[in-house]
Amino acid sequence: MSTISRRNLTTTSIHIMALDGIVNVNSLFTLALFLGITSTNTNNALVGDNPACIAGPSIAESLMKYHVYSFSSFLFSSLIALAIKNVINISKGVDGAAARNYLVQGYAELAAEVNTVGLRLGTLVSAFGSVFGCGFLVMALVDLVQIKLGTLACGSHYTLAAVAPLLFLVPTALLIYVILVLYAFTR
């Protein structure tokens, strides 16, 4: 086997595994979104006696808005990833000589003639759809915390303690994810 076909096999299998990962994570986040939407009750807040800390209807509206934006982003990302996987699978089936019966991490017959620029670009678009979905999900969670524990403007210790790790850890993880996706995109 030549080095060119060996590299195509590796590139295709890595991209398929990355696309599977994107779809799986998006599915988990989408499930969490549905559970969040169905179990969110904006009437029972744990604010206390200060009426200035009670979140207004605009925060409840933005909670639902960010849930929908997040769901849309995850759905967009998953559909792009699944479409790319279908293109790879169709291209494997068209040319019998392209598929060589190799087994790589549980994926059989991964040698396929695939436009690597289109594959990388589609994977990049799908990954950024997931990033936007995570960003909107974080904004929805911040609104949920404000509804349950009091607004950020109120300065409640509980609200700040709940929001601070969310606003530090998730963007840090997303930054690392974006850097690694861009690194993989250039290879």
Backbone as JSON Lines, residues from 0, in Angstrom:
{"i":0,"aa":"M","n":[0.85,-1.16,0.0],"ca":[0.0,0.0,0.0],"c":[0.9,1.23,0.0]}
{"i":1,"aa":"S","n":[0.57,2.18,-0.82],"ca":[1.4,3.39,-0.9],"c":[1.12,4.31,0.28]}
{"i":2,"aa":"T","n":[2.02,5.29,0.47],"ca":[1.85,6.24,1.58],"c":[0.64,7.12,1.35]}
{"i":3,"aa":"I","n":[0.32,7.41,0.12],"ca":[-0.83,8.29,-0.16],"c":[-2.12,7.61,0.26]}
{"i":4,"aa":"S","n":[-2.34,6.35,-0.12],"ca":[-3.58,5.68,0.26],"c":[-3.61,5.41,1.77]}
{"i":5,"aa":"R","n":[-2.45,5.16,2.4],"ca":[-2.41,4.97,3.84],"c":[-2.81,6.26,4.56]}
{"i":6,"aa":"R","n":[-2.35,7.42,4.05],"ca":[-2.73,8.69,4.66],"c":[-4.21,8.97,4.47]}
{"i":7,"aa":"N","n":[-4.76,8.67,3.29],"ca":[-6.2,8.86,3.07],"c":[-7.02,8.0,4.02]}
{"i":8,"aa":"L","n":[-6.57,6.77,4.25],"ca":[-7.26,5.89,5.18],"c":[-7.26,6.49,6.57]}
{"i":9,"aa":"T","n":[-6.11,6.95,7.03],"ca":[-6.0,7.52,8.36],"c":[-6.82,8.79,8.48]}
{"i":10,"aa":"T","n":[-6.72,9.67,7.49],"ca":[-7.46,10.92,7.53],"c":[-8.96,10.65,7.56]}
{"i":11,"aa":"T","n":[-9.43,9.74,6.71],"ca":[-10.85,9.44,6.66],"c":[-11.33,8.84,7.98]}
{"i":12,"aa":"S","n":[-10.58,7.9,8.53],"ca":[-11.02,7.26,9.78],"c":[-11.0,8.24,10.93]}
{"i":13,"aa":"I","n":[-10.03,9.11,10.99],"ca":[-9.97,10.11,12.06],"c":[-11.14,11.08,11.94]}
{"i":14,"aa":"H","n":[-11.45,11.5,10.73],"ca":[-12.57,12.41,10.55],"c":[-13.9,11.75,10.89]}
{"i":15,"aa":"I","n":[-14.05,10.48,10.54],"ca":[-15.29,9.77,10.88],"c":[-15.43,9.66,12.39]}
{"i":16,"aa":"M","n":[-14.33,9.35,13.09],"ca":[-14.4,9.28,14.54],"c":[-14.69,10.65,15.16]}
{"i":17,"aa":"A","n":[-14.12,11.71,14.6],"ca":[-14.39,13.06,15.09],"c":[-15.85,13.43,14.86]}
{"i":18,"aa":"L","n":[-16.38,13.09,13.7],"ca":[-17.79,13.37,13.4],"c":[-18.71,12.58,14.32]}
{"i":19,"aa":"D","n":[-18.35,11.33,14.61],"ca":[-19.13,10.54,15.56],"c":[-19.13,11.19,16.94]}
{"i":20,"aa":"G","n":[-17.98,11.68,17.35],"ca":[-17.88,12.36,18.64],"c":[-18.73,13.61,18.7]}
{"i":21,"aa":"I","n":[-18.72,14.39,17.62],"ca":[-19.54,15.61,17.57],"c":[-21.02,15.26,17.67]}
{"i":22,"aa":"V","n":[-21.45,14.26,16.94],"ca":[-22.87,13.87,16.96],"c":[-23.25,13.35,18.34]}
{"i":23,"aa":"N","n":[-22.39,12.54,18.97],"ca":[-22.7,12.0,20.3],"c":[-22.81,13.09,21.35]}
{"i":24,"aa":"V","n":[-21.87,14.03,21.35],"ca":[-21.9,15.12,22.33],"c":[-23.11,16.01,22.08]}
{"i":25,"aa":"N","n":[-23.38,16.31,20.82],"ca":[-24.56,17.13,20.51],"c":[-25.84,16.45,20.97]}
{"i":26,"aa":"S","n":[-25.91,15.13,20.85],"ca":[-27.09,14.4,21.3],"c":[-27.27,14.52,22.8]}
{"i":27,"aa":"L","n":[-26.18,14.41,23.55],"ca":[-26.27,14.55,25.01],"c":[-26.71,15.96,25.4]}
{"i":28,"aa":"F","n":[-26.15,16.97,24.75],"ca":[-26.53,18.34,25.07],"c":[-27.98,18.62,24.67]}
{"i":29,"aa":"T","n":[-28.42,18.05,23.57],"ca":[-29.8,18.24,23.14],"c":[-30.76,17.6,24.15]}
{"i":30,"aa":"L","n":[-30.4,16.42,24.64],"ca":[-31.21,15.79,25.68],"c":[-31.25,16.67,26.93]}
{"i":31,"aa":"A","n":[-30.12,17.23,27.31],"ca":[-30.08,18.12,28.48],"c":[-30.94,19.36,28.25]}
{"i":32,"aa":"L","n":[-30.94,19.87,27.03],"ca":[-31.78,21.03,26.72],"c":[-33.26,20.71,26.89]}
{"i":33,"aa":"F","n":[-33.68,19.56,26.37],"ca":[-35.08,19.2,26.5],"c":[-35.45,18.99,27.97]}
{"i":34,"aa":"L","n":[-34.59,18.35,28.73],"ca":[-34.86,18.18,30.15],"c":[-34.9,19.54,30.85]}
{"i":35,"aa":"G","n":[-34.02,20.44,30.46],"ca":[-34.0,21.77,31.05],"c":[-35.25,22.56,30.74]}
{"i":36,"aa":"I","n":[-35.72,22.47,29.52],"ca":[-36.92,23.2,29.12],"c":[-38.14,22.64,29.84]}
{"i":37,"aa":"T","n":[-38.24,21.32,29.91],"ca":[-39.44,20.73,30.5],"c":[-39.47,20.84,32.02]}
{"i":38,"aa":"S","n":[-38.31,20.88,32.65],"ca":[-38.3,20.91,34.11],"c":[-38.11,22.31,34.69]}
{"i":39,"aa":"T","n":[-37.96,23.32,33.84],"ca":[-37.77,24.67,34.34],"c":[-39.09,25.27,34.76]}
{"i":40,"aa":"N","n":[-39.16,25.62,36.03],"ca":[-40.33,26.29,36.57],"c":[-39.85,27.65,37.07]}
{"i":41,"aa":"T","n":[-40.3,28.7,36.44],"ca":[-39.82,30.03,36.79],"c":[-40.58,30.63,37.97]}
{"i":42,"aa":"N","n":[-41.53,29.91,38.53],"ca":[-42.32,30.45,39.62],"c":[-41.69,30.26,41.0]}
{"i":43,"aa":"N","n":[-40.96,29.19,41.21],"ca":[-40.42,28.93,42.55],"c":[-38.94,29.28,42.6]}
{"i":44,"aa":"A","n":[-38.65,30.5,42.96],"ca":[-37.28,30.97,43.09],"c":[-36.84,30.86,44.54]}
{"i":45,"aa":"L","n":[-35.53,30.75,44.76],"ca":[-34.96,30.64,46.09],"c":[-34.32,31.96,46.51]}
{"i":46,"aa":"V","n":[-34.91,33.06,46.1],"ca":[-34.29,34.38,46.24],"c":[-34.3,34.87,47.68]}
{"i":47,"aa":"G","n":[-35.38,34.75,48.35],"ca":[-35.48,35.28,49.7],"c":[-36.43,36.46,49.74]}
{"i":48,"aa":"D","n":[-36.14,37.41,50.63],"ca":[-37.08,38.52,50.86],"c":[-36.84,39.73,49.98]}
{"i":49,"aa":"N","n":[-35.7,39.84,49.34],"ca":[-35.37,41.04,48.57],"c":[-36.06,41.01,47.2]}
{"i":50,"aa":"P","n":[-37.04,41.89,46.97],"ca":[-37.74,41.88,45.68],"c":[-36.87,42.36,44.53]}
{"i":51,"aa":"A","n":[-35.78,43.07,44.82],"ca":[-34.88,43.52,43.76],"c":[-34.11,42.37,43.15]}
{"i":52,"aa":"C","n":[-34.01,41.26,43.87],"ca":[-33.26,40.1,43.37],"c":[-34.09,39.19,42.47]}
{"i":53,"aa":"I","n":[-35.39,39.38,42.44],"ca":[-36.26,38.51,41.65],"c":[-36.08,38.83,40.17]}
{"i":54,"aa":"A","n":[-35.85,37.79,39.4],"ca":[-35.66,37.95,37.96],"c":[-36.99,38.31,37.3]}
{"i":55,"aa":"G","n":[-36.91,39.22,36.36],"ca":[-38.1,39.66,35.64],"c":[-38.45,38.74,34.49]}
{"i":56,"aa":"P","n":[-39.54,39.05,33.81],"ca":[-39.97,38.21,32.68],"c":[-38.97,38.24,31.52]}
{"i":57,"aa":"S","n":[-38.18,39.29,31.4],"ca":[-37.22,39.35,30.3],"c":[-36.14,38.27,30.44]}
{"i":58,"aa":"I","n":[-35.77,37.94,31.67],"ca":[-34.78,36.88,31.88],"c":[-35.38,35.52,31.55]}
{"i":59,"aa":"A","n":[-36.64,35.31,31.91],"ca":[-37.32,34.06,31.57],"c":[-37.46,33.92,30.05]}
{"i":60,"aa":"E","n":[-37.74,35.04,29.38],"ca":[-37.83,35.0,27.91],"c":[-36.48,34.68,27.29]}
{"i":61,"aa":"S","n":[-35.42,35.29,27.82],"ca":[-34.09,35.02,27.24],"c":[-33.65,33.59,27.54]}
{"i":62,"aa":"L","n":[-34.09,33.03,28.66],"ca":[-33.81,31.62,28.96],"c":[-34.35,30.72,27.86]}
{"i":63,"aa":"M","n":[-35.6,30.93,27.49],"ca":[-36.19,30.11,26.43],"c":[-35.55,30.39,25.08]}
{"i":64,"aa":"K","n":[-35.24,31.66,24.83],"ca":[-34.6,32.04,23.57],"c":[-33.24,31.35,23.43]}
{"i":65,"aa":"Y","n":[-32.43,31.36,24.49],"ca":[-31.11,30.74,24.44],"c":[-31.21,29.22,24.34]}
{"i":66,"aa":"H","n":[-32.25,28.64,24.94],"ca":[-32.47,27.2,24.77],"c":[-32.73,26.87,23.3]}
{"i":67,"aa":"V","n":[-33.56,27.67,22.66],"ca":[-33.88,27.42,21.25],"c":[-32.65,27.64,20.37]}
{"i":68,"aa":"Y","n":[-31.89,28.71,20.63],"ca":[-30.67,28.96,19.86],"c":[-29.67,27.81,20.03]}
{"i":69,"aa":"S","n":[-29.54,27.34,21.24],"ca":[-28.62,26.25,21.52],"c":[-29.06,24.97,20.81]}
{"i":70,"aa":"F","n":[-30.34,24.66,20.91],"ca":[-30.87,23.48,20.22],"c":[-30.64,23.59,18.71]}
{"i":71,"aa":"S","n":[-30.89,24.78,18.15],"ca":[-30.7,24.99,16.71],"c":[-29.24,24.78,16.32]}
{"i":72,"aa":"S","n":[-28.34,25.28,17.12],"ca":[-26.91,25.13,16.83],"c":[-26.47,23.67,16.9]}
{"i":73,"aa":"F","n":[-26.93,22.95,17.93],"ca":[-26.57,21.53,18.04],"c":[-27.18,20.72,16.91]}
{"i":74,"aa":"L","n":[-28.41,21.03,16.53],"ca":[-29.06,20.33,15.43],"c":[-28.33,20.6,14.12]}
{"i":75,"aa":"F","n":[-27.98,21.86,13.87],"ca":[-27.21,22.24,12.68],"c":[-25.9,21.46,12.62]}
{"i":76,"aa":"S","n":[-25.19,21.45,13.73],"ca":[-23.9,20.77,13.8],"c":[-24.04,19.27,13.53]}
{"i":77,"aa":"S","n":[-25.03,18.66,14.15],"ca":[-25.24,17.22,13.97],"c":[-25.64,16.88,12.54]}
{"i":78,"aa":"L","n":[-26.5,17.69,11.94],"ca":[-26.92,17.42,10.56],"c":[-25.75,17.55,9.58]}
{"i":79,"aa":"I","n":[-24.9,18.54,9.79],"ca":[-23.72,18.68,8.93],"c":[-22.8,17.47,9.1]}
{"i":80,"aa":"A","n":[-22.56,17.08,10.36],"ca":[-21.68,15.93,10.62],"c":[-22.25,14.65,10.0]}
{"i":81,"aa":"L","n":[-23.55,14.43,10.15],"ca":[-24.16,13.23,9.56],"c":[-24.13,13.27,8.04]}
{"i":82,"aa":"A","n":[-24.3,14.44,7.46],"ca":[-24.24,14.56,6.0],"c":[-22.83,14.22,5.5]}
{"i":83,"aa":"I","n":[-21.82,14.7,6.2],"ca":[-20.44,14.39,5.79],"c":[-20.18,12.89,5.91]}
{"i":84,"aa":"K","n":[-20.65,12.27,7.0],"ca":[-20.48,10.83,7.15],"c":[-21.18,10.08,6.01]}
{"i":85,"aa":"N","n":[-22.37,10.53,5.62],"ca":[-23.07,9.88,4.51],"c":[-22.3,10.01,3.21]}
{"i":86,"aa":"V","n":[-21.71,11.18,2.97],"ca":[-20.92,11.36,1.75],"c":[-19.73,10.4,1.75]}
{"i":87,"aa":"I","n":[-19.08,10.26,2.9],"ca":[-17.95,9.33,2.99],"c":[-18.41,7.91,2.74]}
{"i":88,"aa":"N","n":[-19.51,7.52,3.36],"ca":[-20.01,6.15,3.18],"c":[-20.45,5.9,1.75]}
{"i":89,"aa":"I","n":[-21.08,6.88,1.12],"ca":[-21.49,6.72,-0.28],"c":[-20.28,6.61,-1.19]}
{"i":90,"aa":"S","n":[-19.26,7.43,-0.92],"ca":[-18.07,7.38,-1.78],"c":[-17.32,6.07,-1.6]}
{"i":91,"aa":"K","n":[-17.43,5.44,-0.43],"ca":[-16.81,4.13,-0.24],"c":[-17.52,3.08,-1.07]}
{"i":92,"aa":"G","n":[-18.85,3.18,-1.14],"ca":[-19.62,2.17,-1.84],"c":[-19.57,2.3,-3.35]}
{"i":93,"aa":"V","n":[-19.25,3.48,-3.87],"ca":[-19.25,3.69,-5.31],"c":[-18.09,2.97,-5.97]}
{"i":94,"aa":"D","n":[-16.91,3.07,-5.39],"ca":[-15.72,2.49,-5.99],"c":[-15.26,1.34,-5.12]}
{"i":95,"aa":"G","n":[-15.45,0.12,-5.59],"ca":[-15.07,-1.04,-4.8],"c":[-13.57,-1.13,-4.59]}
{"i":96,"aa":"A","n":[-12.78,-0.59,-5.51],"ca":[-11.33,-0.63,-5.35],"c":[-10.85,0.33,-4.26]}
{"i":97,"aa":"A","n":[-11.68,1.33,-3.95],"ca":[-11.27,2.3,-2.93],"c":[-11.34,1.71,-1.53]}
{"i":98,"aa":"A","n":[-12.28,0.81,-1.3],"ca":[-12.4,0.2,0.02],"c":[-11.53,-1.04,0.09]}
{"i":99,"aa":"R","n":[-10.69,-1.15,1.12],"ca":[-9.68,-2.2,1.16],"c":[-9.85,-3.19,2.31]}
{"i":100,"aa":"N","n":[-10.91,-3.12,3.06],"ca":[-11.14,-4.06,4.13],"c":[-10.16,-3.9,5.29]}
{"i":101,"aa":"Y","n":[-9.84,-2.68,5.65],"ca":[-9.0,-2.42,6.82],"c":[-9.9,-2.16,8.01]}
{"i":102,"aa":"L","n":[-9.44,-2.55,9.16],"ca":[-10.19,-2.31,10.37],"c":[-9.42,-1.32,11.23]}
{"i":103,"aa":"V","n":[-10.02,-0.12,11.43],"ca":[-9.37,0.92,12.23],"c":[-10.35,1.33,13.32]}
{"i":104,"aa":"Q","n":[-10.04,1.01,14.55],"ca":[-10.86,1.4,15.7],"c":[-12.34,1.04,15.49]}
{"i":105,"aa":"G","n":[-12.59,-0.12,14.97],"ca":[-13.97,-0.54,14.81],"c":[-14.64,-0.05,13.54]}
{"i":106,"aa":"Y","n":[-13.93,0.67,12.7],"ca":[-14.51,1.15,11.44],"c":[-13.89,0.33,10.31]}
{"i":107,"aa":"A","n":[-14.72,-0.45,9.64],"ca":[-14.22,-1.3,8.58],"c":[-14.3,-0.57,7.25]}
{"i":108,"aa":"E","n":[-13.4,-0.92,6.36],"ca":[-13.38,-0.41,4.98],"c":[-13.44,1.11,4.93]}
{"i":109,"aa":"L","n":[-12.4,1.75,5.44],"ca":[-12.44,3.2,5.53],"c":[-11.69,3.9,4.4]}
{"i":110,"aa":"A","n":[-11.06,3.19,3.53],"ca":[-10.36,3.85,2.43],"c":[-11.4,4.33,1.43]}
{"i":111,"aa":"A","n":[-11.48,5.63,1.26],"ca":[-12.47,6.2,0.35],"c":[-11.87,7.41,-0.33]}
{"i":112,"aa":"E","n":[-12.34,7.66,-1.55],"ca":[-11.92,8.85,-2.27],"c":[-12.81,10.0,-1.8]}
{"i":113,"aa":"V","n":[-12.26,10.87,-0.97],"ca":[-13.04,11.95,-0.38],"c":[-12.29,13.25,-0.61]}
{"i":114,"aa":"N","n":[-13.02,14.28,-0.93],"ca":[-12.44,15.61,-1.07],"c":[-12.03,16.07,0.33]}
{"i":115,"aa":"T","n":[-10.72,16.08,0.6],"ca":[-10.25,16.4,1.95],"c":[-10.53,17.84,2.34]}
{"i":116,"aa":"V","n":[-10.54,18.76,1.38],"ca":[-10.85,20.16,1.7],"c":[-12.3,20.26,2.16]}
{"i":117,"aa":"G","n":[-13.21,19.61,1.43],"ca":[-14.61,19.61,1.82],"c":[-14.83,18.91,3.14]}
{"i":118,"aa":"L","n":[-14.1,17.81,3.36],"ca":[-14.21,17.06,4.61],"c":[-13.76,17.92,5.79]}
{"i":119,"aa":"R","n":[-12.63,18.56,5.65],"ca":[-12.11,19.41,6.72],"c":[-13.0,20.62,6.97]}
{"i":120,"aa":"L","n":[-13.46,21.24,5.9],"ca":[-14.32,22.41,6.04],"c":[-15.65,22.04,6.69]}
{"i":121,"aa":"G","n":[-16.23,20.92,6.28],"ca":[-17.48,20.47,6.89],"c":[-17.3,20.12,8.36]}
{"i":122,"aa":"T","n":[-16.2,19.47,8.69],"ca":[-15.91,19.15,10.09],"c":[-15.72,20.43,10.9]}
{"i":123,"aa":"L","n":[-15.05,21.41,10.32],"ca":[-14.85,22.69,10.99],"c":[-16.18,23.41,11.24]}
{"i":124,"aa":"V","n":[-17.03,23.43,10.23],"ca":[-18.35,24.08,10.37],"c":[-19.18,23.36,11.44]}
{"i":125,"aa":"S","n":[-19.14,22.03,11.42],"ca":[-19.87,21.26,12.41],"c":[-19.34,21.51,13.82]}
{"i":126,"aa":"A","n":[-18.03,21.59,13.97],"ca":[-17.44,21.86,15.28],"c":[-17.82,23.24,15.79]}
{"i":127,"aa":"F","n":[-17.81,24.23,14.92],"ca":[-18.19,25.57,15.35],"c":[-19.68,25.68,15.66]}
{"i":128,"aa":"G","n":[-20.51,24.87,15.01],"ca":[-21.91,24.81,15.39],"c":[-22.06,24.31,16.83]}
{"i":129,"aa":"S","n":[-21.25,23.32,17.19],"ca":[-21.26,22.83,18.57],"c":[-20.76,23.88,19.55]}
{"i":130,"aa":"V","n":[-19.75,24.65,19.15],"ca":[-19.22,25.71,20.02],"c":[-20.3,26.76,20.27]}
{"i":131,"aa":"F","n":[-20.99,27.18,19.22],"ca":[-22.06,28.17,19.39],"c":[-23.18,27.59,20.26]}
{"i":132,"aa":"G","n":[-23.51,26.31,20.06],"ca":[-24.52,25.68,20.9],"c":[-24.12,25.68,22.36]}
{"i":133,"aa":"C","n":[-22.85,25.4,22.65],"ca":[-22.37,25.45,24.04],"c":[-22.44,26.86,24.6]}
{"i":134,"aa":"G","n":[-22.09,27.84,23.78],"ca":[-22.16,29.23,24.24],"c":[-23.58,29.63,24.6]}
{"i":135,"aa":"F","n":[-24.53,29.28,23.74],"ca":[-25.93,29.6,24.04],"c":[-26.43,28.81,25.25]}
{"i":136,"aa":"L","n":[-25.96,27.57,25.4],"ca":[-26.35,26.79,26.57],"c":[-25.84,27.42,27.86]}
{"i":137,"aa":"V","n":[-24.63,27.95,27.84],"ca":[-24.09,28.64,29.01],"c":[-24.94,29.86,29.34]}
{"i":138,"aa":"M","n":[-25.31,30.63,28.32],"ca":[-26.15,31.81,28.57],"c":[-27.51,31.41,29.15]}
{"i":139,"aa":"A","n":[-28.05,30.29,28.67],"ca":[-29.33,29.81,29.22],"c":[-29.17,29.38,30.67]}
{"i":140,"aa":"L","n":[-28.05,28.74,30.98],"ca":[-27.83,28.32,32.37],"c":[-27.62,29.52,33.3]}
{"i":141,"aa":"V","n":[-26.97,30.56,32.81],"ca":[-26.82,31.78,33.62],"c":[-28.19,32.39,33.9]}
{"i":142,"aa":"D","n":[-29.06,32.41,32.89],"ca":[-30.42,32.91,33.11],"c":[-31.19,32.03,34.09]}
{"i":143,"aa":"L","n":[-31.0,30.73,33.99],"ca":[-31.68,29.82,34.92],"c":[-31.22,30.07,36.36]}
{"i":144,"aa":"V","n":[-29.92,30.26,36.53],"ca":[-29.4,30.56,37.87],"c":[-29.97,31.88,38.38]}
{"i":145,"aa":"Q","n":[-30.09,32.87,37.51],"ca":[-30.65,34.15,37.94],"c":[-32.13,34.01,38.34]}
{"i":146,"aa":"I","n":[-32.84,33.15,37.65],"ca":[-34.25,32.94,37.99],"c":[-34.37,32.23,39.33]}
{"i":147,"aa":"K","n":[-33.53,31.23,39.56],"ca":[-33.64,30.43,40.78],"c":[-33.0,31.09,42.0]}
{"i":148,"aa":"L","n":[-31.84,31.75,41.81],"ca":[-31.08,32.24,42.97],"c":[-31.02,33.76,43.08]}
{"i":149,"aa":"G","n":[-31.51,34.47,42.1],"ca":[-31.47,35.93,42.13],"c":[-30.59,36.47,41.02]}
{"i":150,"aa":"T","n":[-30.85,37.7,40.63],"ca":[-30.13,38.29,39.51],"c":[-28.67,38.56,39.87]}
{"i":151,"aa":"L","n":[-27.85,38.67,38.85],"ca":[-26.44,39.0,39.06],"c":[-26.29,40.41,39.63]}
{"i":152,"aa":"A","n":[-27.17,41.31,39.24],"ca":[-27.1,42.68,39.73],"c":[-27.37,42.76,41.23]}
{"i":153,"aa":"C","n":[-28.07,41.78,41.75],"ca":[-28.37,41.74,43.19],"c":[-27.11,41.45,44.0]}
{"i":154,"aa":"G","n":[-26.17,40.75,43.4],"ca":[-24.91,40.44,44.09],"c":[-25.01,39.31,45.09]}
{"i":155,"aa":"S","n":[-25.96,38.42,44.92],"ca":[-26.11,37.28,45.82],"c":[-24.89,36.38,45.75]}
{"i":156,"aa":"H","n":[-24.42,35.97,46.92],"ca":[-23.26,35.08,46.99],"c":[-23.54,33.75,46.28]}
{"i":157,"aa":"Y","n":[-24.74,33.24,46.43],"ca":[-25.11,31.97,45.82],"c":[-25.14,32.06,44.3]}
{"i":158,"aa":"T","n":[-25.67,33.17,43.8],"ca":[-25.71,33.37,42.34],"c":[-24.3,33.45,41.78]}
{"i":159,"aa":"L","n":[-23.47,34.25,42.4],"ca":[-22.09,34.39,41.92],"c":[-21.31,33.09,42.03]}
{"i":160,"aa":"A","n":[-21.54,32.33,43.1],"ca":[-20.85,31.05,43.28],"c":[-21.29,30.03,42.24]}
{"i":161,"aa":"A","n":[-22.52,30.13,41.78],"ca":[-23.01,29.2,40.76],"c":[-22.56,29.6,39.36]}
{"i":162,"aa":"V","n":[-22.5,30.9,39.1],"ca":[-22.2,31.39,37.75],"c":[-20.69,31.44,37.47]}
{"i":163,"aa":"A","n":[-19.89,31.74,38.48],"ca":[-18.45,31.92,38.27],"c":[-17.76,30.69,37.67]}
{"i":164,"aa":"P","n":[-17.95,29.49,38.23],"ca":[-17.31,28.33,37.59],"c":[-17.83,28.07,36.18]}
{"i":165,"aa":"L","n":[-19.11,28.32,35.99],"ca":[-19.72,28.12,34.68],"c":[-19.08,29.05,33.64]}
{"i":166,"aa":"L","n":[-18.87,30.3,34.04],"ca":[-18.3,31.28,33.11],"c":[-16.79,31.17,32.98]}
{"i":167,"aa":"F","n":[-16.14,30.4,33.84],"ca":[-14.7,30.19,33.7],"c":[-14.39,28.86,33.02]}
{"i":168,"aa":"L","n":[-14.99,27.78,33.49],"ca":[-14.63,26.45,33.0],"c":[-15.1,26.19,31.57]}
{"i":169,"aa":"V","n":[-16.33,26.54,31.26],"ca":[-16.85,26.24,29.92],"c":[-16.12,27.04,28.84]}
{"i":170,"aa":"P","n":[-15.95,28.36,28.98],"ca":[-15.18,29.07,27.95],"c":[-13.74,28.59,27.83]}
{"i":171,"aa":"T","n":[-13.13,28.18,28.95],"ca":[-11.77,27.64,28.88],"c":[-11.75,26.34,28.07]}
{"i":172,"aa":"A","n":[-12.7,25.47,28.34],"ca":[-12.79,24.22,27.58],"c":[-13.1,24.48,26.11]}
{"i":173,"aa":"L","n":[-13.97,25.44,25.83],"ca":[-14.29,25.78,24.44],"c":[-13.08,26.36,23.72]}
{"i":174,"aa":"L","n":[-12.29,27.16,24.41],"ca":[-11.08,27.72,23.81],"c":[-10.09,26.61,23.46]}
{"i":175,"aa":"I","n":[-9.9,25.66,24.36],"ca":[-9.02,24.52,24.08],"c":[-9.57,23.72,22.91]}
{"i":176,"aa":"Y","n":[-10.87,23.5,22.88],"ca":[-11.51,22.75,21.8],"c":[-11.3,23.45,20.45]}
{"i":177,"aa":"V","n":[-11.51,24.77,20.41],"ca":[-11.35,25.53,19.17],"c":[-9.9,25.48,18.7]}
{"i":178,"aa":"I","n":[-8.96,25.62,19.62],"ca":[-7.54,25.56,19.26],"c":[-7.2,24.2,18.67]}
{"i":179,"aa":"L","n":[-7.68,23.12,19.29],"ca":[-7.4,21.79,18.77],"c":[-8.09,21.5,17.44]}
{"i":180,"aa":"V","n":[-9.3,22.03,17.26],"ca":[-10.0,21.85,15.99],"c":[-9.26,22.59,14.89]}
{"i":181,"aa":"L","n":[-8.83,23.8,15.17],"ca":[-8.06,24.57,14.18],"c":[-6.73,23.92,13.88]}
{"i":182,"aa":"Y","n":[-6.1,23.35,14.9],"ca":[-4.84,22.63,14.69],"c":[-5.08,21.42,13.79]}
{"i":183,"aa":"A","n":[-6.13,20.66,14.07],"ca":[-6.45,19.49,13.24],"c":[-6.85,19.91,11.84]}
{"i":184,"aa":"F","n":[-7.47,21.07,11.7],"ca":[-7.88,21.56,10.39],"c":[-6.67,21.86,9.51]}
{"i":185,"aa":"T","n":[-5.59,22.29,10.11],"ca":[-4.39,22.62,9.33],"c":[-3.52,21.41,9.04]}
{"i":186,"aa":"R","n":[-3.79,20.27,9.6],"ca":[-2.96,19.08,9.38],"c":[-3.53,18.2,8.31]}
